[in-house]
Amino acid sequence: MKKFKIKSGDTVKVIAGDHKGSEGKVLRILKDKDRVVVEGVNMISKHTKPSAENPQGGIVKQEAPLHISNIALVENGEAVRVGYRVEGDKKVRFSKKSDKAI
């Protein structure tokens, strides 16, 4: 099983691609495809048929997944790399830039 250093709920910044510089919160992680869905980034238009939930149907804007390599965790407004270390009995994430636990 793959281990990602980005978790759901983290604030991240896009560091490559069409949406470079955009920031948002991670909504979900797709581990099998190495992708993440970031709130408000990489929006697409999806055409939907009328259903019980959406009786009108029409065009819906939603987030599309980005590859995990194109995002970085944000700490104090800056993109940082993340590492792991053992403190006591716990394994914690830390910022490699500031060397502080996240």
Phi and psi in degrees as GROMACS dihedral restraints (atoms count N, CA, C in turn):
[ dihedral_restraints ]
;  ai    aj    ak    al  type     phi  dphi    fc
    3     4     5     6     1   -76.3    20    10
    4     5     6     7     1   149.9    20    10
    6     7     8     9     1  -120.1    20    10
    7     8     9    10     1   116.1    20    10
    9    10    11    12     1  -100.8    20    10
   10    11    12    13     1   148.0    20    10
   12    13    14    15     1   -89.3    20    10
   13    14    15    16     1    -3.5    20    10
   15    16    17    18     1  -102.8    20    10
   16    17    18    19     1   135.5    20    10
   18    19    20    21     1  -117.4    20    10
   19    20    21    22     1   161.2    20    10
   21    22    23    24     1   -62.6    20    10
   22    23    24    25     1   137.2    20    10
   24    25    26    27     1    94.7    20    10
   25    26    27    28     1   -13.3    20    10
   27    28    29    30     1   -70.2    20    10
   28    29    30    31     1   147.5    20    10
   30    31    32    33     1   -89.4    20    10
   31    32    33    34     1   127.1    20    10
   33    34    35    36     1  -128.3    20    10
   34    35    36    37     1   163.4    20    10
   36    37    38    39     1  -124.5    20    10
   37    38    39    40     1   138.2    20    10
   39    40    41    42     1   -80.1    20    10
   40    41    42    43     1   125.2    20    10
   42    43    44    45     1  -108.5    20    10
   43    44    45    46     1    -2.5    20    10
   45    46    47    48     1  -155.0    20    10
   46    47    48    49     1   152.6    20    10
   48    49    50    51     1   100.4    20    10
   49    50    51    52     1  -170.8    20    10
   51    52    53    54     1   -63.1    20    10
   52    53    54    55     1   -29.4    20    10
   54    55    56    57     1  -102.7    20    10
   55    56    57    58     1    25.0    20    10
   57    58    59    60     1   -56.3    20    10
   58    59    60    61     1   132.3    20    10
   60    61    62    63     1    97.5    20    10
   61    62    63    64     1   -15.2    20    10
   63    64    65    66     1   -74.4    20    10
   64    65    66    67     1   147.1    20    10
   66    67    68    69     1  -124.0    20    10
   67    68    69    70     1   152.5    20    10
   69    70    71    72     1  -175.8    20    10
   70    71    72    73     1   177.3    20    10
   72    73    74    75     1   -97.1    20    10
   73    74    75    76     1   140.2    20    10
   75    76    77    78     1   -73.0    20    10
   76    77    78    79     1   121.7    20    10
   78    79    80    81     1   -86.7    20    10
   79    80    81    82     1   -45.8    20    10
   81    82    83    84     1  -156.7    20    10
   82    83    84    85     1   161.3    20    10
   84    85    86    87     1  -119.2    20    10
   85    86    87    88     1   131.1    20    10
   87    88    89    90     1  -104.0    20    10
   88    89    90    91     1    90.0    20    10
   90    91    92    93     1   -64.2    20    10
   91    92    93    94     1   -35.9    20    10
   93    94    95    96     1   -68.4    20    10
   94    95    96    97     1   -23.3    20    10
   96    97    98    99     1  -111.8    20    10
   97    98    99   100     1     5.5    20    10
   99   100   101   102     1    57.0    20    10
  100   101   102   103     1    42.4    20    10
  102   103   104   105     1  -131.3    20    10
  103   104   105   106     1   157.7    20    10
  105   106   107   108     1  -131.5    20    10
  106   107   108   109     1   152.3    20    10
  108   109   110   111     1  -107.7    20    10
  109   110   111   112     1   121.8    20    10
  111   112   113   114     1  -110.8    20    10
  112   113   114   115     1   134.0    20    10
  114   115   116   117     1   -62.5    20    10
  115   116   117   118     1   123.5    20    10
  117   118   119   120     1    78.2    20    10
  118   119   120   121     1     5.8    20    10
  120   121   122   123     1  -118.7    20    10
  121   122   123   124     1   143.7    20    10
  123   124   125   126     1    61.1    20    10
  124   125   126   127     1    50.4    20    10
  126   127   128   129     1   -75.0    20    10
  127   128   129   130     1   137.6    20    10
  129   130   131   132     1  -126.3    20    10
  130   131   132   133     1   160.8    20    10
  132   133   134   135     1  -102.2    20    10
  133   134   135   136     1   125.0    20    10
  135   136   137   138     1  -116.6    20    10
  136   137   138   139     1   128.5    20    10
  138   139   140   141     1   -85.1    20    10
  139   140   141   142     1   126.7    20    10
  141   142   143   144     1  -120.7    20    10
  142   143   144   145     1   145.8    20    10
  144   145   146   147     1   -81.1    20    10
  145   146   147   148     1   155.7    20    10
  147   148   149   150     1   -62.2    20    10
  148   149   150   151     1   139.0    20    10
  150   151   152   153     1  -144.4    20    10
  151   152   153   154     1  -178.5    20    10
  153   154   155   156     1   -64.4    20    10
  154   155   156   157     1   -38.2    20    10
  156   157   158   159     1   -72.9    20    10
  157   158   159   160     1   -37.5    20    10
  159   160   161   162     1  -128.9    20    10
  160   161   162   163     1    82.7    20    10
  162   163   164   165     1   -66.0    20    10
  163   164   165   166     1   -22.5    20    10
  165   166   167   168     1   -79.8    20    10
  166   167   168   169     1   -31.9    20    10
  168   169   170   171     1    72.1    20    10
  169   170   171   172     1  -157.9    20    10
  171   172   173   174     1   110.3    20    10
  172   173   174   175     1  -157.5    20    10
  174   175   176   177     1  -101.3    20    10
  175   176   177   178     1   127.7    20    10
  177   178   179   180     1  -117.7    20    10
  178   179   180   181     1   133.5    20    10
  180   181   182   183     1   -90.3    20    10
  181   182   183   184     1   132.4    20    10
  183   184   185   186     1  -148.7    20    10
  184   185   186   187     1   162.9    20    10
  186   187   188   189     1   -81.2    20    10
  187   188   189   190     1   139.5    20    10
  189   190   191   192     1  -105.0    20    10
  190   191   192   193     1   153.9    20    10
  192   193   194   195     1   -70.1    20    10
  193   194   195   196     1   149.1    20    10
  195   196   197   198     1  -114.3    20    10
  196   197   198   199     1   153.7    20    10
  198   199   200   201     1   -71.4    20    10
  199   200   201   202     1   142.7    20    10
  201   202   203   204     1   -61.1    20    10
  202   203   204   205     1   -27.2    20    10
  204   205   206   207     1   -73.7    20    10
  205   206   207   208     1   -13.9    20    10
  207   208   209   210     1   -94.6    20    10
  208   209   210   211     1     8.1    20    10
  210   211   212   213     1  -128.1    20    10
  211   212   213   214     1   157.0    20    10
  213   214   215   216     1  -139.6    20    10
  214   215   216   217     1   147.6    20    10
  216   217   218   219     1   -67.3    20    10
  217   218   219   220     1   144.1    20    10
  219   220   221   222     1  -106.3    20    10
  220   221   222   223     1   130.5    20    10
  222   223   224   225     1  -135.3    20    10
  223   224   225   226     1   121.5    20    10
  225   226   227   228     1    55.4    20    10
  226   227   228   229     1    38.6    20    10
  228   229   230   231     1    81.0    20    10
  229   230   231   232     1     0.0    20    10
  231   232   233   234     1  -117.2    20    10
  232   233   234   235     1   146.0    20    10
  234   235   236   237     1   -75.7    20    10
  235   236   237   238     1   131.3    20    10
  237   238   239   240     1  -130.0    20    10
  238   239   240   241     1   155.6    20    10
  240   241   242   243     1   -87.7    20    10
  241   242   243   244     1   153.2    20    10
  243   244   245   246     1  -118.1    20    10
  244   245   246   247     1   140.3    20    10
  246   247   248   249     1  -131.6    20    10
  247   248   249   250     1   173.1    20    10
  249   250   251   252     1  -121.0    20    10
  250   251   252   253     1   146.2    20    10
  252   253   254   255     1  -151.3    20    10
  253   254   255   256     1   162.1    20    10
  255   256   257   258     1   -99.4    20    10
  256   257   258   259     1   124.0    20    10
  258   259   260   261     1  -119.9    20    10
  259   260   261   262     1   107.1    20    10
  261   262   263   264     1    70.3    20    10
  262   263   264   265     1  -119.4    20    10
  264   265   266   267     1  -102.9    20    10
  265   266   267   268     1     1.3    20    10
  267   268   269   270     1  -111.2    20    10
  268   269   270   271     1   146.3    20    10
  270   271   272   273     1   -97.6    20    10
  271   272   273   274     1   120.7    20    10
  273   274   275   276     1  -122.5    20    10
  274   275   276   277     1   151.2    20    10
  276   277   278   279     1   -84.2    20    10
  277   278   279   280     1   146.0    20    10
  279   280   281   282     1  -141.9    20    10
  280   281   282   283     1   155.7    20    10
  282   283   284   285     1   -83.0    20    10
  283   284   285   286     1   127.8    20    10
  285   286   287   288     1   -75.0    20    10
  286   287   288   289     1   -17.4    20    10
  288   289   290   291     1   -79.0    20    10
  289   290   291   292     1   -48.4    20    10
  291   292   293   294     1  -102.2    20    10
  292   293   294   295     1    -9.6    20    10
  294   295   296   297     1    61.0    20    10
  295   296   297   298     1    29.6    20    10
  297   298   299   300     1  -108.2    20    10
  298   299   300   301     1   148.4    20    10
  300   301   302   303     1   -67.4    20    10
  301   302   303   304     1   144.8    20    10
